[in-house]
Amino acid sequence: MKEIEQPSRNNLEGLKGWLNPSRYGWERISYWFQRLTGVFLLIYFIGHVYETSTIVNGQNAWESFLELTQTVWGHLFLILVIGACTFHSANGIRLIFTHSGIGLGTPGRPDYPYSPSSLNYRQKSGIWIALILAAAAMYYGFNILFGE
Amino acid sequence: MESHSILKESQIMKIHYVTGIAAIFVVAVHILMRLIVPFELSLEYDYIISNYKNIFYVLILESILVLVSVHGFNGIRIILLELRQNKAWENMTTIVTISAMIALIAYGTRTIILVNGL
């Protein structure tokens, strides 16, 4: 098969365009959050795997590393992780449904103001549910970490 | 030039979704293990070591390691492919993400095996 010729990249915005949450509404913000929380959670996961590996060096190594994370800032960071994890999971499930065609609605005649039928209330409420669940999980995490 | 990908992107997306859904369940078990006892106690050295001696929990930890690594690094690959598309970039992205995924799984597995033997 003949390889497609690569076009000039002058028309691409690159990372700046990717990070721009405007122009596309709530769905774009959801897309943006899904990727940002995903990258954030992977960085946390790598750090967590490294953090837990200190237990191999014995009790002193474990406890001294734990002291670094069991602080107010450490707990606030964990609360952010809880929120990111909950949003990423709930919004990810919505995306799986969407990719399977569930919740997209049926195609209709494009009438003014030309709102796409795929971006319907089911999709929008899915994004809101993910945000509300993330806030609830963060509140629960706050009570566990700061409530004692 | 012929494409030599082992898997189609649609198959990789299915793996991405399956690993994501499975990760939700195993991470939930992992978090529950921290919540069935007071949080401070759950982080104590002896409690953690006893967790690593429990074969059921070890399997959960290894599952988390594999599922989250595959899902996470494939997610990074997808983001990088959204930013730029050409054969060299695609190959480089695939090689780097798979190598990082294998390295992280190997490092985490090493911890599990060593702590299990303590």
Chai-1 contact restraints between the chains, C-beta under 6 A:
chainA,res_idxA,chainB,res_idxB,connection_type,confidence,min_distance_angstrom,max_distance_angstrom,comment,restraint_id
A,E3,B,M1,contact,1.0,0.0,6.0,A-B,restraint_1
A,Q6,B,N86,contact,1.0,0.0,6.0,A-B,restraint_2
A,R35,B,I79,contact,1.0,0.0,6.0,A-B,restraint_3
A,G38,B,G75,contact,1.0,0.0,6.0,A-B,restraint_4
A,L42,B,G72,contact,1.0,0.0,6.0,A-B,restraint_5
A,F45,B,V68,contact,1.0,0.0,6.0,A-B,restraint_6
A,V49,B,G108,contact,1.0,0.0,6.0,A-B,restraint_7
A,S53,B,T111,contact,1.0,0.0,6.0,A-B,restraint_8
A,I55,B,V115,contact,1.0,0.0,6.0,A-B,restraint_9
A,V56,B,T111,contact,1.0,0.0,6.0,A-B,restraint_10
A,V56,B,L114,contact,1.0,0.0,6.0,A-B,restraint_11
A,Q59,B,Y45,contact,1.0,0.0,6.0,A-B,restraint_12
A,W62,B,Y45,contact,1.0,0.0,6.0,A-B,restraint_13
A,S89,B,I24,contact,1.0,0.0,6.0,A-B,restraint_14
A,G92,B,G20,contact,1.0,0.0,6.0,A-B,restraint_15
A,I96,B,Y17,contact,1.0,0.0,6.0,A-B,restraint_16
A,I144,B,F39,contact,1.0,0.0,6.0,A-B,restraint_17
